[in-house]
Structure formats: structure tokens, C-alpha cells
Amino acid sequence: MNRINTVTKEAAIHKMNSWGSEGRPFLFIIDFLQKKPIILPLDEVNEQQLLFKTPLFSNAKNILSDRQIEMEAFPISKDEYAGQFEKVISEIRRGNSFVVNLTCQTPIKCNTSTNHIFHASKSKYGLWYKDHFVCFSPETFVQIENGCIKTFPMKGTINASLPNAVEEILNDEKEKAEHNCVVDLLRNDLSVIAENVEVTRYRYIDKVVTEEGALLQVSSEIAGVLHADYKEHLGDIIFSMLPAGSITGAPKIKTTEIILDTESYHRGYYSGVFGVFDGRSLDSAVMIRFIEETEQGLVFKSGGGITAKSNLDDEYNEMKAKVYVPATGKY
């Protein structure tokens, strides 16, 4: 496998601060544990190795293809999932966490390449790293423009075809508790680095279209005002908010320990973040909806938030429902 050089967390922060101060555009890719960040000037990104797309900037070109993407998934058994679920519930009952984002990896078979999946995806954000992974994420992490910083925690998923799906997801007590907890966590994260922090949109619906149908997901918007010299501190700002609260839980440090002790695999870059700074503004995504290339074949990494009110069957089914290929079209 061709690997791009990674740097330490400290070196990544320094580069992002320095290039932000200079107004030099760059791409950043940060793994879940922040052990192998990749920080590259945009003019040095090799399109044969890395392709990315965000609403702010993209280095990808549209490639025409009529090929339909087909995928077969082989999720872990319900019994195996139940063991991890019960361990998380036990930690919550002890008061060690309020919500834990429990994830799994699902072996899959696919009729096409990760590169093709990247080009075919209609997702809001996309990242392809040759021979390593493809990510087609619907979730914005942080946006910074003209001194305003916003984050968009996404918590709560339901099949859009279900009767009264919007009302069901918005009125579900478990989903409310999970979302409230993550919104509080992200609001606190922003308050460390910004002023006048407030929830500007609360529990609105995003629609995600897949080849299997549509999913509804619940998001909120939290905004604040950064200090005037924020471009000199882009690395400090981003890393201060990691790992992303929507894919850990709360309280963040203890919950991350629970995740590492419970999950039976390594997340790697899954549930990390990636983004671009174009010299003026910054846009980034949480790396969810993630297919990784391993020596044993492709695996799809997915999961969901567990609270004291969680139901085993519902959480197991949500984890499986998030194993999908994005909606595609003829490009």
C-alpha cells in the first residue's frame, strides 16, 4: 500500500497554525485517536492518491459511469453485538457515561472500487485515500468563516419510509436524550475557544439518500465568535474539539476509554475528521459512512449512540442500517 507521510499531533497543530496565519490553503485528515494526522498544502495533494470534496472546495472531477453499485454485508451476530452493548449499558448505569457511541466493522463484498464509490457518491463530503479507504459523510464537523465558527452534531437516525418517520424520531425519548447530551458537549467544546456560543438551530432533519432508500437524520447547529487572530490558531481550534463529540459521547475522556475497552477493532481514520482551509474559510466533516480496505477485504464501519434508554434490537438494527452505499447516478 502507498502511504502518505503522517505527523505527530504537535506537528499537525503547528503546521495548521502556521499555514492558517500565512493564508496558505491546506488539507487535513485526522484519525480518531489523533496518532497519525495528515496535513498537506492543497497544491501538493496528489490526485492519484487523495481525492476530496466539500462544499467549500474539491479536487475531484466528475467521471461518467453507468455502473450500478452493489454491496453485500456480513454483520457481526446479534449475540456478539449484545455482549458489547451490555458492557456499555453497565458503564452507563455506573454513572461513567451518559451516552456512548458504540461502533462495529462489517465485512462487505462490493462489485466496484472505492475510487468509483467516491466519484459516484452524492454525499455532502467525500474522501478517498488510495488503497486505504473511502468516506462519504453527511455530517459537517466545523465550519469557520469571517470569524464565525459553527459545528453541526448529528444524532438520531430513522428509515424515511416508516409511517410518520419525522414525528417518531423527533418525539422518541431515547433519541431526545442522546441528542441533548451531544449538543451540550459540543456547546461546551465551542465555549472553550469561542464567545457568544449558542444553539442557532435545534434538532432539524437531514435526509440522506442511499441505494436502499432514504434515511432521516437529526442535526443541530451551534455557533460562536472566534478571536480576531483565529487564523493563527486553526490547529489549536480543531484539535481542541477532538475527538468529535458526536462519535464519542459524554463525558468525552471517560467515554473514549469505554469505547477503546469495548470495541473489538481499531477505528483508525474512521470517526476522525477531515477538511480544507482555502486561505480564508475552513470546512470539515466527521468521517462516518466509511469503507476501509484491509488485507482480509473491505469492511464498513458504523454504529450509533447508546444511552440508558437504548434497546438492543433497535441499536443493532441501526448499526446495520448505516451499512450502505450512497445514492448514485449517471455521472
C-alpha positions in Angstrom: 0.0 0.0 0.0 1.2 3.5 -0.8 1.2 5.6 2.4 1.3 9.3 2.8 3.6 10.6 5.5 1.8 11.3 8.8 3.0 13.7 11.5 2.6 13.9 15.3 -0.3 15.8 16.8 2.0 18.5 17.9 3.5 18.9 14.4 0.0 18.9 12.9 -1.1 21.7 15.2 2.0 23.7 14.4 1.5 23.3 10.6 -2.2 24.3 10.7 -1.5 27.3 12.9 1.4 28.4 10.6 -0.4 27.9 7.3 -3.5 29.5 8.7 -1.5 32.6 9.7 0.0 32.7 6.2 -3.3 32.1 4.4 -1.9 29.0 2.8 -4.6 26.5 1.7 -4.3 23.0 3.1 -6.0 19.7 3.6 -6.1 17.9 7.0 -7.0 14.3 7.7 -7.1 13.3 11.4 -7.6 9.8 12.8 -9.9 9.1 15.7 -7.0 8.9 18.3 -5.1 11.7 16.6 -2.0 9.5 16.3 -1.5 9.8 12.5 -2.6 13.2 11.2 -2.0 14.0 7.6 -1.5 17.7 6.8 -0.8 18.8 3.2 -0.7 22.0 1.3 -3.5 21.9 -1.3 -1.1 22.5 -4.1 0.9 19.3 -3.0 -2.1 16.9 -2.9 -1.5 14.1 -5.3 -4.8 13.3 -7.0 -3.7 9.8 -7.7 -3.6 9.2 -4.0 -6.1 11.5 -2.4 -9.4 12.9 -3.6 -11.7 15.0 -1.5 -14.9 17.0 -1.9 -16.5 19.5 0.5 -19.0 22.3 -0.2 -16.0 24.7 0.1 -13.5 23.1 -2.2 -12.9 19.9 -4.1 -10.0 18.4 -6.2 -12.3 15.8 -7.8 -13.5 15.8 -11.4 -16.8 14.3 -12.4 -16.3 10.9 -14.1 -19.1 9.5 -16.2 -20.2 6.0 -15.2 -23.4 3.9 -15.7 -22.3 1.2 -13.3 -24.7 0.4 -10.5 -23.0 -0.2 -7.2 -23.9 -3.5 -5.5 -22.9 -4.4 -2.0 -23.4 -7.5 0.3 -22.8 -7.1 4.0 -21.9 -9.7 6.6 -22.6 -8.0 10.0 -21.5 -9.4 13.3 -24.1 -11.6 15.1 -26.6 -10.1 17.4 -25.1 -12.2 20.2 -21.7 -10.7 19.7 -23.1 -7.2 19.5 -25.2 -7.8 22.6 -22.0 -8.5 24.6 -20.6 -5.1 23.7 -24.0 -3.4 24.1 -24.4 -4.8 27.7 -20.9 -3.8 28.6 -21.7 -0.2 27.5 -25.0 -0.2 29.4 -23.2 -1.4 32.5 -20.8 1.6 32.3 -23.7 4.0 31.8 -25.6 2.5 34.9 -22.4 3.0 36.9 -22.5 6.7 36.0 -19.4 6.6 34.0 -21.1 7.9 30.8 -24.4 9.4 29.7 -24.0 8.3 26.0 -21.5 6.0 24.3 -21.1 5.8 20.6 -20.6 2.1 20.0 -19.4 1.1 16.6 -18.5 -2.1 14.7 -16.9 -3.2 11.5 -18.9 -5.2 9.0 -17.1 -7.2 6.2 -18.7 -6.4 2.8 -18.4 -7.5 -0.8 -18.7 -4.9 -3.5 -18.8 -5.0 -7.2 -16.7 -1.9 -7.7 -13.7 0.0 -6.4 -13.5 2.5 -3.6 -12.5 5.1 -6.2 -15.7 4.5 -8.1 -17.7 4.8 -4.9 -16.2 8.1 -4.2 -17.0 9.5 -7.7 -20.5 8.1 -7.7 -21.5 9.3 -4.3 -23.9 12.2 -3.9 -22.8 12.8 -0.3 -22.1 16.3 1.1 -18.5 15.3 1.9 -16.2 12.7 0.4 -12.7 11.5 0.9 -10.8 8.8 -1.0 -7.3 7.6 0.1 -5.9 5.1 -2.4 -5.6 1.5 -1.1 -6.9 2.6 2.3 -10.5 3.9 2.5 -13.3 5.9 1.1 -15.6 8.1 3.2 -18.9 9.6 2.0 -20.1 11.6 5.0 -23.3 13.6 5.5 -22.0 15.2 8.8 -20.4 18.6 9.0 -17.9 18.9 11.8 -16.7 22.5 11.9 -17.1 25.5 9.5 -15.2 28.7 10.0 -15.9 31.8 8.0 -15.3 35.5 8.8 -14.5 34.7 12.4 -17.7 32.7 13.0 -17.4 29.1 13.9 -20.2 26.6 13.6 -20.5 22.9 14.4 -23.3 20.5 13.5 -23.7 17.4 15.7 -25.8 14.7 14.0 -27.5 12.3 16.3 -30.6 10.2 15.6 -31.4 8.0 12.5 -34.6 6.5 11.2 -35.8 4.9 8.0 -37.6 7.6 6.0 -40.1 5.2 4.6 -41.6 4.4 8.0 -45.1 6.0 8.8 -44.7 9.4 10.5 -40.9 9.0 10.5 -40.2 12.6 11.3 -42.6 12.7 14.2 -41.4 9.4 15.5 -37.7 10.3 15.5 -38.3 13.8 17.0 -40.6 12.5 19.8 -38.5 9.4 20.7 -37.3 9.9 24.3 -34.1 8.0 23.9 -33.2 10.0 20.8 -34.0 13.2 22.5 -31.8 12.4 25.5 -28.9 11.3 23.2 -29.1 14.4 21.1 -29.4 16.8 24.0 -26.3 15.2 25.6 -24.2 15.6 22.5 -25.4 19.2 21.8 -24.4 20.1 25.4 -21.0 18.5 24.8 -20.4 20.4 21.6 -21.6 23.6 23.0 -19.1 23.3 25.8 -16.3 22.4 23.3 -17.1 25.6 21.4 -17.2 27.7 24.6 -13.6 26.9 25.3 -12.4 28.6 22.0 -15.2 31.0 21.1 -17.5 33.6 22.6 -21.3 34.2 22.3 -21.8 30.5 21.8 -25.5 29.5 21.2 -27.6 26.8 19.6 -28.8 28.5 16.5 -30.8 25.6 15.1 -32.1 22.7 17.2 -33.0 19.2 16.0 -33.7 19.7 12.4 -34.0 16.9 9.8 -31.4 16.0 7.2 -32.3 13.5 4.5 -29.7 11.0 3.3 -30.4 9.1 0.2 -28.9 5.6 -0.3 -29.2 2.8 -2.8 -31.5 1.0 -0.4 -33.8 4.0 0.2 -33.7 7.2 2.3 -32.7 7.8 5.9 -33.6 10.8 8.1 -31.0 12.1 10.5 -31.4 14.7 13.2 -28.9 17.6 13.5 -28.4 20.8 15.4 -26.3 23.9 14.7 -24.2 25.6 17.3 -22.4 28.8 16.6 -19.8 31.1 18.2 -17.5 34.0 17.5 -13.7 33.4 17.4 -11.0 35.9 18.5 -9.7 38.1 15.7 -6.4 36.2 15.4 -8.2 32.8 14.9 -6.3 32.0 11.7 -3.1 31.8 13.7 -4.7 29.1 15.8 -6.6 26.8 13.4 -4.7 23.8 14.6 -5.4 24.6 18.3 -9.1 25.1 17.5 -9.6 21.9 15.6 -7.6 19.6 17.9 -9.3 21.1 21.0 -12.6 19.7 19.8 -11.3 16.2 19.1 -12.4 13.5 19.1 -15.7 14.7 17.8 -18.4 14.5 20.4 -21.0 13.0 18.1 -18.9 9.9 17.6 -17.6 9.5 21.2 -20.2 10.5 23.8 -20.1 12.3 27.1 -18.2 12.9 29.2 -15.7 12.7 26.4 -12.5 11.4 28.1 -14.1 8.6 30.1 -16.4 7.6 27.3 -13.5 7.3 24.9 -11.8 5.0 27.4 -15.0 2.9 27.4 -15.0 2.8 23.6 -11.4 1.6 23.4 -12.1 -1.1 26.1 -15.3 -2.3 24.4 -15.0 -2.2 20.6 -13.3 -5.3 19.1 -11.4 -3.5 16.4 -9.4 -0.3 15.7 -11.3 2.7 14.3 -8.2 4.2 12.6 -9.3 7.1 10.5 -13.0 6.2 10.8 -14.8 8.7 13.0 -11.9 11.1 12.8 -12.3 14.3 10.8 -11.0 15.8 7.5 -11.4 19.2 6.0 -9.9 22.0 3.9 -8.8 25.6 4.5 -8.9 27.6 1.3 -6.8 30.5 2.7 -9.9 32.3 4.1 -12.5 29.8 5.2 -12.5 26.3 6.7 -14.9 23.4 6.2 -14.7 19.9 7.6 -16.6 16.7 8.1 -16.8 13.8 10.6 -15.5 10.7 8.8 -18.6 8.5 9.1 -20.1 6.3 6.3 -16.7 4.7 5.9 -15.4 1.7 3.9 -11.8 0.5 4.6 -9.6 -1.7 2.5 -7.9 -4.4 4.7 -5.8 -7.4 3.9 -8.9 -9.5 4.6 -11.1 -7.4 2.2 -13.4 -4.5 2.5 -15.0 -3.6 5.9 -17.7 -1.0 6.5 -17.5 0.8 9.9 -20.7 2.0 11.5 -22.5 2.4 14.8 -24.7 4.6 17.0 -25.2 6.2 20.4 -26.1 4.1 23.4 -28.0 5.6 26.4 -29.7 4.2 29.4 -32.9 4.1 27.4 -31.4 2.2 24.5 -33.0 -1.0 23.2 -30.7 -3.8 22.0 -32.7 -4.7 18.9 -33.0 -1.0 17.8 -29.3 -0.3 18.2 -28.3 -3.5 16.4 -30.6 -2.7 13.5 -29.4 1.0 13.4 -25.8 -0.2 13.2 -26.7 -2.5 10.2 -28.9 0.2 8.6 -25.9 2.5 8.4 -24.0 0.0 6.3 -25.0 1.2 2.8 -23.6 2.6 -0.4 -24.5 6.2 -1.2 -27.2 7.0 -3.7 -25.6 7.3 -7.1 -26.5 8.5 -10.5 -25.1 8.6 -14.0 -22.2 10.9 -14.0 
